[in-house]
Amino acid sequence: MRPHFVDQSISLQSKNSKRHRKALAAVIQSAIECLEPRTLLTSIISGQTIAGAIAAQGNTAAYSFSAAVNDSFEVSLGDANSASAFEPLMHIFDPQGNEINASASHGTTNTNTSVRQFYQVPSGSGGNYTILVEDDTGTHTGAYDLELAIAPATQASDADGDGGTIATGQTKTGTINRTGDLDIFTFSAAQNNTFEVSLGDPNATSAFEPLMLIYDPHGDEINASASHGTDNTDTSVRQFFQVPT
């Protein structure tokens, strides 16, 4: 946006005139306000949920995060609740200003839903990434939640109390609280250890359709060529893996 200044002539015949001083202050304030509109980036870290809202038609919100070479990340954008009329649309740009996953669609004309993007940072593209959030058609408003998961990374505490560390033999309960909700768990495994991770609905009434992705300490997804999700409910998915030397 080009700066726009207000051009007004003010006669200052009397420098001590309160009226003239007020008029001059009004012109200065008008010029400052015309310069003010700009996109301010809100930072987001892995594991964090940021609640926001598109308060007026055509509004855009911008967020930034840092990711190193070979990091894998997922960004999820969803309606905060079923009352929101927001139709999620999300664009992500790398440190060079190029849109990632540019050939895919990252929006929806549905409500009470979510969109997401996965990406592994290639060589030469580590740095600050930018997320732009807006309504898909620019004609709706509503509340949304934005979430970020980076691997490997130190994870922020989950806003809903889910996720965290998990130990062998432990069962952790959790809930997908809204469309697009992500829960992140971490564990430690030594070279040559073999592990199995299982994710399932806690009972027959759950509408959760399990999906689980596991990333190694280098940011690479394990068993990446296989499917790790299901469109069914009251079921489970699992993964086996032996840590290489």
C-alpha angles and dihedrals in degrees: 000000000000115000113260121202126194112235110209129151117224124191111222099187088143111039091192094053110124090206093055093046090052091050092051091049090051092054092048091048091048091053091048093050091051089055095046104076109098140128112272116198119224113206121231128189133203114287093018126126118205119197115212142155139217096226099179135029112272095018120145129200123203130206134178137204138170125242129175128220111289093014113136119216141181123200119195127192121185144155111276092225143346092272093064116104091198116128104205121236123167134181124187124199128196124227090272092056096253118137112241120226086011095164093060130078114251101181142067137203090216127096131220087036140096145227128211143185132208123200141164114210111242126214112291095020103088115125139065119353125198127217121199117198124194143141113278095237098022091236103094136071133201149116124294141178123224120199134184131198121184127181123234099024144111105268125226117229112276113254090226096044095252127124126031131127122337128196130208112279091019125125118206124193121213144160136224094225100188141357110298095017115154126200118195125202128182133197139169126242129176127221112289092015114136119214140180124203120195127192123186147153111275093222144354094270095061116109091200116128104204121236123168131180122186124199128195124227090271095057096255119134112239119227086011095164093061130078114252101182142065137205090217130094131218088038141094145227128211142185133208123200140165114211109238124230 
